[in-house]
Each structure stands twice: as structure tokens, then as C-alpha cells.
């Protein structure tokens, strides 16, 4: 499972040295994997305490950035604990789900997806 965080990534000086940048994915790092694809979506979501994202898959690279809370991320058979500041890379067509670590607190994420070349339209409401 590919989870990246600024806690394990040293910053680089960017913009003429005016700001530190933590490259969780470096420019063009995923070029070969996404050539011919497109930005599919950008969203935020919250999994309420006691809830769980319905396990599903789709033909996109999907990324969850945990903005607050703790939880568990499952991609195929692998499960890992995730928390604020983690960026999770979900490969295309991998069955995945997420749920909060606590029965009393949610986990909240920023999400974006990059469709692979020739990906069909996706009905996200069906998941």
C-alpha cells in the first residue's frame, strides 16, 4: 500500500526559495501511468463514526488525503491504519474501503482521481 506523509518526506525549497514544498508525488512521477488519462474528480468526504465506505473499484488512480481523524484503509487484502496528513494512492481497479478507527469520531478526506486512458464514464452513486 502506498501511503506518503510529510512526516517522512523532507521539504524542498521551491518558488525561488520562498516556501518549503513536500513532494508527496514529484512532478511527472506518474506520467507513464497516466498518459492519455484525465482528471476524473476532486472532492471531500467524511466517513461518519461507525460507518464504512462500501468496498468498490473503478478505472482510476484515486488519492485520499486525510485532513482529520484516524481510520483504516483497505486496498484489496491489505489494511493499514491512516491518520491526518497521510496521502493514500489507490491503484486502478483495486477494491478499496475506509472506516474510522473510533466508533465515536469520523475520518475526513480530500479526494482526487485520475482516470486511465480510455476509462469509461463512472456512476459513483452506484457504489
Backbone as ProteinMPNN parsed JSONL, in Angstrom:
{"seq_chain_A": "XXXXXXXXXXXXXXXXXXXXXXXXXXXXXXXXXXXXXXXXXXXXXXXXXXXXXXXXXXXXXXXXXXXXXXXXXXXXXXXXXXXXXXXXXXXXXXXXXXXXXXXXXXXXXXXXXXXXXXXXXXXXXXX", "coords_chain_A": {"N_chain_A": [[0.863, -1.17, 0.0], [0.615, 2.177, -0.845], [1.36, 4.803, 0.982], [1.922, 8.104, 1.785], [3.55, 10.778, 3.572], [4.163, 14.046, 4.943], [5.598, 13.773, 7.208], [7.514, 11.864, 6.765], [8.848, 12.789, 4.586], [11.297, 14.856, 3.357], [11.364, 18.457, 3.127], [11.562, 20.49, 0.146], [13.144, 23.389, -1.15], [11.256, 25.634, -2.886], [9.802, 27.738, -5.47], [11.601, 29.92, -5.9], [12.921, 29.644, -3.474], [11.174, 30.601, -1.555], [9.194, 29.151, -0.248], [8.755, 26.095, 1.593], [8.291, 22.899, 0.128], [6.653, 19.859, 0.241], [7.069, 17.195, -1.592], [4.856, 14.918, -2.241], [4.142, 13.356, -4.35], [6.326, 13.591, -6.897], [6.797, 16.068, -9.522], [5.642, 14.877, -12.59], [6.027, 12.251, -11.82], [4.129, 10.255, -12.053], [3.699, 10.153, -14.738], [4.02, 8.189, -16.888], [2.184, 6.259, -16.06], [-0.245, 7.532, -16.27], [-0.541, 8.688, -18.76], [-2.492, 9.909, -21.388], [-4.757, 9.811, -19.857], [-7.124, 11.484, -17.678], [-8.084, 14.155, -15.41], [-10.335, 12.999, -13.209], [-11.958, 13.539, -10.957], [-12.417, 15.737, -8.115], [-12.825, 15.941, -4.711], [-14.28, 16.164, -1.377], [-14.757, 14.09, 1.446], [-16.464, 12.477, 4.171], [-16.317, 9.896, 6.483], [-18.566, 8.793, 8.638], [-18.583, 8.254, 12.209], [-18.598, 4.882, 13.111], [-19.301, 4.167, 10.548], [-18.633, 2.95, 7.152], [-16.907, 2.958, 4.095], [-18.398, 1.68, 1.249], [-17.005, -1.236, -0.093], [-15.332, -1.025, -3.184], [-14.38, -0.576, -6.671], [-12.738, 1.144, -9.383], [-11.795, 2.404, -12.676], [-9.529, 4.212, -12.144], [-6.709, 6.056, -10.875], [-6.837, 6.736, -7.573], [-6.728, 9.106, -4.964], [-6.556, 9.606, -1.547], [-6.421, 12.088, 0.833], [-5.906, 12.449, 4.129], [-7.542, 14.677, 6.078], [-8.462, 15.11, 8.659], [-8.813, 13.086, 11.618], [-8.663, 9.521, 12.377], [-8.238, 6.308, 10.935], [-8.919, 3.273, 9.097], [-7.537, 1.97, 6.16], [-8.32, -0.011, 3.466], [-6.989, -1.798, 0.848], [-7.511, -4.015, -1.592], [-6.5, -6.947, -0.11], [-4.959, -5.856, 1.879], [-4.698, -4.011, 4.894], [-4.285, -0.937, 6.492], [-3.531, 1.343, 9.143], [-4.466, 4.76, 9.063], [-3.934, 8.323, 9.259], [-4.358, 11.852, 10.02], [-2.79, 13.841, 7.581], [-1.787, 11.818, 5.994], [-1.331, 10.595, 2.69], [-2.933, 8.593, 0.487], [-2.454, 6.323, -2.07], [-4.422, 4.814, -4.42], [-4.541, 2.141, -6.551], [-5.672, 1.725, -10.021], [-8.688, -0.107, -10.515], [-8.467, -1.536, -8.146], [-9.964, -3.049, -5.383], [-11.295, -1.219, -2.747], [-11.686, 0.305, 0.535], [-12.667, 2.288, 3.39], [-12.666, 3.15, 6.87], [-13.533, 4.692, 10.029], [-11.296, 4.749, 12.875], [-12.4, 4.908, 15.336], [-15.442, 4.36, 17.11], [-16.685, 6.634, 17.757], [-15.816, 8.91, 16.445], [-15.364, 10.638, 13.328], [-13.657, 10.13, 10.131], [-12.085, 12.267, 7.87], [-11.591, 13.21, 4.515], [-9.789, 14.566, 1.703], [-10.181, 14.115, -1.709], [-8.973, 13.002, -4.851], [-9.043, 11.942, -8.266], [-7.506, 10.306, -11.001], [-8.247, 9.343, -14.12], [-7.496, 6.449, -16.073], [-6.172, 5.959, -19.396], [-8.681, 5.85, -21.862], [-10.709, 5.216, -20.042], [-14.013, 4.401, -19.095], [-17.087, 6.342, -18.569], [-18.021, 6.788, -15.127], [-20.346, 5.688, -12.738], [-20.621, 6.961, -9.834], [-22.502, 6.987, -7.828], [-23.507, 4.45, -7.752], [-21.919, 2.921, -6.204]], "CA_chain_A": [[0.0, 0.0, 0.0], [1.435, 3.377, -0.992], [0.906, 5.91, 1.827], [3.013, 9.063, 1.926], [3.255, 11.826, 4.53], [5.265, 14.981, 5.115], [6.391, 13.336, 8.352], [8.63, 11.041, 6.283], [9.326, 13.395, 3.344], [11.952, 16.136, 3.63], [10.904, 19.528, 2.245], [12.459, 21.09, -0.84], [12.901, 24.823, -1.337], [10.655, 25.889, -4.197], [9.351, 29.109, -5.727], [12.76, 30.781, -5.632], [13.304, 29.532, -2.08], [10.26, 31.319, -0.662], [8.329, 28.238, 0.512], [9.099, 24.676, 1.554], [7.292, 22.052, -0.522], [6.813, 18.43, 0.482], [6.607, 16.497, -2.788], [4.328, 13.59, -1.953], [4.419, 12.783, -5.662], [7.123, 14.59, -7.595], [6.291, 16.386, -10.856], [5.739, 13.863, -13.649], [6.317, 10.926, -11.274], [3.136, 9.293, -12.535], [3.442, 10.452, -16.145], [3.845, 6.981, -17.701], [0.985, 5.538, -15.629], [-1.476, 8.292, -16.518], [-0.553, 9.29, -20.09], [-3.756, 9.679, -22.081], [-5.855, 9.863, -18.9], [-7.654, 12.814, -17.385], [-8.531, 14.365, -14.038], [-11.703, 12.482, -13.135], [-12.749, 14.21, -9.932], [-11.83, 16.292, -6.904], [-13.922, 16.011, -3.746], [-14.03, 15.893, 0.031], [-15.77, 13.2, 2.009], [-16.328, 12.118, 5.573], [-16.923, 8.637, 6.902], [-19.054, 9.047, 9.992], [-18.274, 7.266, 13.239], [-19.365, 3.651, 12.942], [-19.573, 3.92, 9.137], [-17.601, 2.317, 6.327], [-17.086, 3.141, 2.658], [-18.71, 0.43, 0.573], [-15.881, -1.688, -0.916], [-15.6, -0.811, -4.606], [-13.219, -0.299, -7.519], [-13.025, 1.889, -10.607], [-10.595, 2.502, -13.504], [-8.814, 5.454, -11.885], [-5.852, 6.216, -9.712], [-7.563, 7.586, -6.641], [-5.881, 9.543, -3.868], [-7.229, 10.136, -0.367], [-5.558, 12.817, 1.755], [-6.644, 12.518, 5.392], [-7.467, 16.03, 6.638], [-8.534, 14.916, 10.108], [-9.315, 11.794, 12.079], [-7.875, 8.3, 12.207], [-9.068, 5.243, 10.414], [-8.272, 2.142, 8.446], [-7.656, 1.924, 4.714], [-8.143, -1.348, 2.919], [-6.833, -1.923, -0.605], [-7.505, -5.464, -1.791], [-6.475, -7.664, 1.173], [-4.094, -5.163, 2.834], [-5.325, -2.998, 5.741], [-3.319, -0.137, 7.249], [-4.078, 2.493, 9.86], [-4.123, 6.048, 8.463], [-4.283, 9.45, 10.114], [-4.202, 13.176, 9.431], [-1.54, 14.079, 6.872], [-1.435, 10.709, 5.104], [-1.832, 10.574, 1.318], [-3.056, 7.189, 0.116], [-2.583, 6.093, -3.52], [-5.208, 3.613, -4.702], [-4.348, 1.818, -7.969], [-6.88, 1.453, -10.795], [-9.379, -1.393, -10.419], [-8.236, -2.195, -6.858], [-11.089, -2.939, -4.452], [-10.839, -0.454, -1.591], [-12.662, 0.778, 1.502], [-12.089, 3.033, 4.511], [-13.57, 3.323, 8.002], [-12.889, 5.348, 11.169], [-10.712, 3.889, 13.909], [-13.213, 5.041, 16.537], [-16.896, 4.318, 16.959], [-17.207, 7.927, 18.204], [-15.264, 10.036, 15.694], [-15.273, 10.385, 11.895], [-12.43, 10.414, 9.398], [-12.431, 13.207, 6.799], [-10.558, 13.166, 3.484], [-9.817, 15.236, 0.414], [-10.023, 13.038, -2.681], [-8.955, 13.289, -6.282], [-8.835, 10.744, -9.061], [-7.024, 10.466, -12.367], [-8.677, 8.186, -14.902], [-6.529, 5.911, -17.021], [-6.532, 6.141, -20.801], [-9.887, 5.161, -22.354], [-11.623, 4.827, -18.959], [-15.405, 4.766, -19.386], [-17.737, 7.124, -17.507], [-18.24, 6.017, -13.895], [-21.503, 6.076, -11.933], [-20.153, 6.877, -8.451], [-23.645, 6.73, -6.972], [-23.795, 3.009, -7.72], [-21.032, 2.254, -5.247]], "C_chain_A": [[0.904, 1.226, 0.0], [0.809, 4.527, -0.204], [2.101, 6.818, 2.053], [2.581, 10.188, 2.857], [4.433, 12.783, 4.606], [6.124, 14.603, 6.319], [7.588, 12.499, 7.929], [9.219, 11.575, 4.974], [10.006, 14.72, 3.666], [11.463, 17.212, 2.66], [11.999, 19.957, 1.27], [12.129, 22.575, -0.905], [12.404, 25.034, -2.755], [10.263, 27.349, -4.299], [10.426, 30.106, -5.296], [13.126, 30.798, -4.15], [12.377, 30.203, -1.096], [9.359, 30.42, 0.162], [8.9, 26.823, 0.486], [7.941, 23.899, 0.917], [7.637, 20.599, -0.21], [6.223, 17.71, -0.723], [6.14, 15.105, -2.392], [4.341, 12.742, -3.218], [5.132, 13.868, -6.438], [6.52, 14.873, -8.97], [6.641, 15.276, -11.856], [6.049, 12.456, -13.139], [5.363, 9.865, -11.811], [2.829, 9.485, -14.02], [3.141, 9.189, -16.951], [2.559, 6.242, -17.344], [-0.307, 6.229, -16.047], [-1.541, 8.927, -17.904], [-1.85, 8.911, -20.818], [-4.965, 9.703, -21.164], [-6.334, 11.285, -18.699], [-7.999, 12.916, -15.897], [-10.008, 13.998, -13.985], [-12.538, 13.263, -12.13], [-11.865, 14.789, -8.85], [-12.982, 16.456, -5.928], [-13.387, 15.947, -2.322], [-15.096, 14.923, 0.487], [-15.45, 12.922, 3.465], [-17.006, 10.778, 5.788], [-17.285, 8.818, 8.363], [-18.652, 7.921, 10.938], [-19.186, 6.053, 13.074], [-19.655, 3.297, 11.499], [-18.414, 3.247, 8.429], [-17.925, 2.615, 4.862], [-17.353, 1.774, 2.038], [-17.51, 0.0, -0.268], [-16.24, -1.606, -2.398], [-14.292, -0.63, -5.359], [-13.689, 0.5, -8.721], [-11.722, 2.089, -11.375], [-9.884, 3.849, -13.368], [-7.728, 5.211, -10.852], [-6.644, 7.138, -8.805], [-6.629, 7.887, -5.475], [-6.766, 10.085, -2.763], [-6.167, 10.839, 0.47], [-6.364, 13.034, 3.029], [-6.446, 13.906, 5.996], [-7.666, 16.032, 8.15], [-9.142, 13.569, 10.427], [-8.298, 10.682, 11.866], [-8.801, 7.229, 11.674], [-8.235, 4.119, 9.844], [-8.572, 2.209, 6.958], [-7.41, 0.499, 4.285], [-8.058, -1.237, 1.409], [-6.574, -3.391, -0.866], [-7.481, -6.128, -0.411], [-5.67, -6.939, 2.251], [-4.864, -4.076, 3.579], [-4.222, -2.279, 6.503], [-4.05, 0.973, 7.974], [-3.582, 3.76, 9.179], [-4.576, 7.155, 9.395], [-4.02, 10.755, 9.376], [-2.819, 13.346, 8.817], [-1.111, 12.96, 5.957], [-2.082, 10.902, 3.734], [-1.783, 9.134, 0.847], [-3.274, 7.102, -1.384], [-3.3, 4.762, -3.731], [-5.067, 3.309, -6.193], [-5.674, 1.582, -8.697], [-7.375, 0.022, -10.573], [-9.104, -2.166, -9.128], [-9.455, -1.986, -5.965], [-10.577, -2.268, -3.181], [-12.009, 0.015, -0.736], [-11.914, 1.535, 2.596], [-13.13, 3.119, 5.61], [-12.809, 3.978, 9.147], [-12.345, 4.333, 12.168], [-11.58, 3.868, 15.157], [-14.694, 4.932, 16.197], [-17.524, 5.675, 17.278], [-16.73, 9.116, 17.38], [-15.134, 9.679, 14.215], [-13.833, 10.472, 11.394], [-12.845, 11.221, 8.175], [-11.267, 13.245, 5.808], [-10.854, 14.108, 2.327], [-9.49, 14.137, -0.591], [-9.858, 13.612, -4.083], [-8.612, 12.009, -7.015], [-8.386, 11.132, -10.461], [-7.399, 9.194, -13.118], [-7.56, 7.734, -15.831], [-7.05, 6.104, -18.439], [-7.727, 5.257, -21.158], [-10.815, 4.666, -21.243], [-13.047, 5.254, -19.324], [-15.95, 5.693, -18.312], [-18.072, 6.218, -16.318], [-19.444, 6.565, -13.169], [-21.123, 5.903, -10.467], [-21.302, 6.637, -7.478], [-23.98, 5.266, -6.837], [-22.941, 2.275, -6.703], [-21.59, 2.388, -3.871]], "O_chain_A": [[1.859, 1.293, 0.774], [-0.15, 5.151, -0.659], [3.167, 6.362, 2.465], [1.398, 10.52, 2.931], [5.573, 12.387, 4.364], [7.259, 15.064, 6.436], [8.578, 12.428, 8.657], [10.005, 10.886, 4.324], [9.361, 15.623, 4.197], [11.178, 16.915, 1.5], [13.191, 19.805, 1.536], [10.976, 22.971, -0.735], [13.07, 24.649, -3.715], [10.379, 28.105, -3.334], [10.204, 30.989, -4.467], [13.579, 31.815, -3.624], [12.728, 30.368, 0.072], [8.807, 30.862, 1.17], [9.463, 26.397, -0.522], [6.77, 24.205, 1.143], [8.779, 20.17, -0.38], [5.002, 17.625, -0.857], [6.963, 14.204, -2.225], [4.533, 11.528, -3.147], [4.59, 14.959, -6.617], [5.817, 14.03, -9.527], [7.78, 14.816, -11.938], [6.309, 11.558, -13.939], [5.75, 8.712, -11.999], [1.795, 9.02, -14.5], [2.115, 9.122, -17.628], [1.912, 5.663, -18.217], [-1.349, 5.583, -16.164], [-2.501, 9.638, -18.202], [-2.243, 7.745, -20.853], [-6.096, 9.623, -21.643], [-5.986, 12.183, -19.466], [-8.181, 11.906, -15.216], [-10.832, 14.627, -14.649], [-13.685, 13.611, -12.406], [-10.714, 14.386, -8.685], [-14.007, 17.045, -6.272], [-12.2, 15.708, -2.096], [-16.215, 14.932, -0.027], [-14.323, 13.106, 3.925], [-18.128, 10.554, 5.332], [-16.414, 8.976, 9.217], [-18.413, 6.789, 10.518], [-20.399, 6.193, 12.918], [-20.203, 2.227, 11.233], [-17.36, 3.003, 9.015], [-19.08, 2.533, 4.446], [-16.612, 0.822, 2.281], [-17.031, 0.787, -1.084], [-17.307, -2.055, -2.816], [-13.224, -0.543, -4.753], [-14.878, 0.532, -9.039], [-10.645, 1.96, -10.793], [-9.663, 4.542, -14.361], [-7.813, 4.279, -10.052], [-7.076, 8.209, -9.23], [-5.844, 7.037, -5.054], [-7.63, 10.927, -3.01], [-5.131, 10.252, 0.782], [-7.385, 13.72, 3.013], [-5.336, 14.274, 6.38], [-7.096, 16.872, 8.847], [-9.879, 12.987, 9.631], [-7.239, 10.872, 11.269], [-10.004, 7.244, 11.934], [-7.029, 4.023, 10.07], [-9.702, 2.469, 6.545], [-6.427, -0.126, 4.681], [-8.935, -0.66, 0.766], [-5.567, -3.95, -0.432], [-8.384, -5.88, 0.389], [-5.686, -7.35, 3.411], [-5.602, -3.305, 2.965], [-3.34, -2.909, 7.086], [-5.06, 1.485, 7.492], [-2.426, 3.838, 8.764], [-5.476, 6.968, 10.214], [-3.523, 10.758, 8.25], [-1.806, 13.039, 9.445], [-0.152, 13.127, 5.203], [-3.236, 11.319, 3.634], [-0.716, 8.522, 0.811], [-4.182, 7.74, -1.917], [-2.838, 3.716, -3.274], [-5.439, 4.14, -7.022], [-6.684, 1.274, -8.063], [-6.59, -0.919, -10.459], [-9.472, -3.336, -9.027], [-9.924, -0.858, -5.812], [-9.568, -2.68, -2.608], [-13.147, 0.112, -1.195], [-10.693, 1.437, 2.715], [-14.33, 3.156, 5.335], [-11.589, 3.846, 9.24], [-12.855, 3.219, 12.293], [-11.512, 2.928, 15.948], [-15.135, 5.36, 15.13], [-18.727, 5.866, 17.102], [-17.199, 10.233, 17.599], [-14.824, 8.535, 13.883], [-12.919, 10.837, 12.133], [-13.837, 10.9, 7.521], [-10.104, 13.303, 6.207], [-12.008, 14.404, 2.018], [-8.609, 13.315, -0.342], [-10.519, 14.583, -4.452], [-7.978, 11.108, -6.465], [-8.82, 12.136, -11.024], [-6.927, 8.105, -12.79], [-6.774, 8.55, -16.314], [-8.232, 6.38, -18.645], [-7.777, 4.079, -20.805], [-11.631, 3.777, -21.485], [-13.25, 6.365, -19.813], [-15.344, 5.824, -17.249], [-18.367, 5.035, -16.487], [-19.564, 7.778, -12.997], [-21.284, 4.816, -9.912], [-21.07, 6.12, -6.386], [-24.671, 4.876, -5.896], [-23.219, 1.12, -6.379], [-20.995, 1.896, -2.912]]}, "name": "protein", "num_of_chains": 1, "seq": "XXXXXXXXXXXXXXXXXXXXXXXXXXXXXXXXXXXXXXXXXXXXXXXXXXXXXXXXXXXXXXXXXXXXXXXXXXXXXXXXXXXXXXXXXXXXXXXXXXXXXXXXXXXXXXXXXXXXXXXXXXXXXXX"}
